[in-house]
Amino acid sequence: MRRSRWHGLWLGLTPALFIAGMAVLPMLRLMWFGASEPSPLGTESGGFLSGWLAIWSDSYLRERIVWSLTQAGVSTVLAVLLGVPVAWVMARLEFWGRQWLMQTLMLPFVVPTLVAAMGVLAWWGPRGLVGQFFEWDDRGSAWLLIAGNLFFNLCLIVRAAVAGFESQSAARLAVARTLGATPWRAFWRVELPHATPAILSAMSLVFLYCLGGFGLALLLGGQAYATAEVVIYTLVAHELELVLASQLALWMLLFTGVAVALYAWLQMRVRAPLRGDRVRRYRPNVKSLTTWLMLVGVWMVCLCIGLAPLVAIFTKAALASSVAWSEALSGETAAAIWNTTRFSATALVLATVLGVSHAIVGRRYWWWRMWGMLPLMISPVMVAFGLILLVPQWLDSWLILVCAYALLAMPLVVQPVAQALDSLPRAWGDAALSLGASPWRVWWRVTMPLIAPAIRRGVAFAMATMVGEFAMTLFLSRPEWTTLTTLIYQHLGRAGRLNIDSAWVLSAILLSVTLVLFWLLDGRRWHAVGTPEFDDRSPHA
Amino acid sequence: MLECQHLTKTFQGVTLLDNVNWQWPATGRFATSAVGGERPGVQVVALLGASGAGKTSLLRLIAGLDHASAGCVRWDGQDLSKVPPERRGFALMFQDFALFPHLNVQDNVAFGLREQGQSRAAARATASQALARMGLGDFTQRAVTALSGGEQQRVALARALVTQPRLFLLDEPFSSLDTDLRTQLRSGFLNDLQANWDGTASGISRVLLVTHDEAEAREMASHAWRLSAGALVSLW
């Protein structure tokens, strides 16, 4: 017995130490660096934390922090205003195309951040299919960034709200109606309060992702609407102002920490899904104008925000010249594909081994499992910056990049595997033991086959995350390690129409590769909202 | 009084109710039962049937929560097909009492009064009085999740009673309880209804009890029907 406990400890210790070394230590180094160094702004008298406080004396940095919080807040509110009505219709009405729309809303879970940003540009941007009719500023726009945030985060709100509405007891709703509540009043007084914890929890997650998002902000906001994350990158990569960057990063860590704490607190209040007594979805009355308006609204929101940007990428790529295609399919691209493949594949193996090990141990200790989810809550920019400060001598090895990838991907494996282990009835293992199977045979013959779909699902999401990783790659990679995402970014930074067209083509290729790989790994199990799947995904790298 | 005319309900190709014609018993006999004797002011009619026979479907049609495939439900001759559930004046009680977990005891009871247009303060005052009458005066600010099964039932009953419904619809409200508690709650339920009686013929609490337990129906109901193969058969 004691021996098996030690085995369990060793099994869990490796991933836990990995997270400590790759996420916690860099964060601590970043915090110490930012708190102890004097401010380059020179406005404070000195002392511990003085530089950190001095950030607010600089009007530009102050504006960037306020703007970061504002865009995250506005995006969150808009996501709720659009997402909750969509979720209610999805949860209550059975209409043509409902399942397909649900699956469409899941697309952003696997679309790389940079591709999403390119999609928003292709649809809403200054030269986009729809955006060309607006007079956008070429240097970036607040609304483009918010559109990008909505593309990524609307699905989180819809998913949480659908689950919240679906967990509503049919009996309570029926009682409310017989007590005199109209459908509208029953929505406000019974349905919405019931779903509120789930919606609030999703809101805090959306706020967190919008606040810590990097790729979208870099491409869509530009320097005019740079968020704090973009400013940190600029200070580190272009101005070599490491001290100022770390002090700004400290403030962002503080805000992120508050959002994480709020999310964790709210998550505990989300009600468990009901097993019976659900409100049955009904076929809408086709003669009702209100019904038609609701259905058209839902289709418009899902298509314009969720699907159109992706379709626009393929359209832009199709319209690109043959020269752009041949440019995009050059040796440079082949090298980028090779780098993407080797980094992702190596990290995938690492993340899967560490993630499954962590989930097995996390079955016994809940706090151990929470530790495994930590990388989801930390901005990749902060982790990358922390690594630069912590281990500058290791940055010439591509292993550090692979480890950083694995860190981001690991929680995506931990979550579904842990859920699958939780849902396994203890009696099955006990029955196998009583039939003469050793613990190892029980694991191999009973547990493993039952959790295999969850592992496959985790691997699929981890793969999608790594193939499209951008923020850490931009921070940590060297010119010879260019991946597909950084190559797209390089094309965008070069002058000329040809480069822009090449970026569209590469984006279309990356999107296709991600979707095909995901479908191959998890396609048949790609269920929409309401089925047991995981709540989080990697931050927008 | 309640009446079903040619009521038919099919769901996913299965006929749950097949041209049901039924009328609330005209005789004003009160509930006589083994759970405490006769109770003036309360008339209980039971609807029996096996699981899946369509009892709950019939109850939902009467409450206005579902639409009939054909036929209609009437009250005092008025066709209720176009009357939404919130305007029928029928109160529903479920097995788990369906108390709203986001509202405290007092606000649960005040819920229906607020929907009738009363101010928050007035609704709460009425709710407090109703709770006090049922011996729950000290429970007003409690979370409903902190109540025992018996207390929850009385809160659900108070919530329905304060709206002065024309008819109580009970969907197996005692089936999830253990035997002792079930007997105790049945008796308490009838007592509470009786205590609420204003002494007039129109103030009689009319209860349609849906149950699969014939013994329970015999204890509580003065009349009973069995729903079988989509048709209602009179038992007593």
Interface residues (C-beta under 8 A of the other chain):
Chain A: S169 A171 R172 A174 V175 A176 R177 T178 L179 G180 A181 T182 R185 R189 V190 P193 H194 T196 D277
Chain B: R60 A63 G64 L65 P84 P85 E86 R87 R88 F90 A91 L92 M93 F94 Q95 D96 A98 L99 F100 P101 H102 F111 G112 R114 E115 Q116 R159 A160 T163 P165 L169 D171
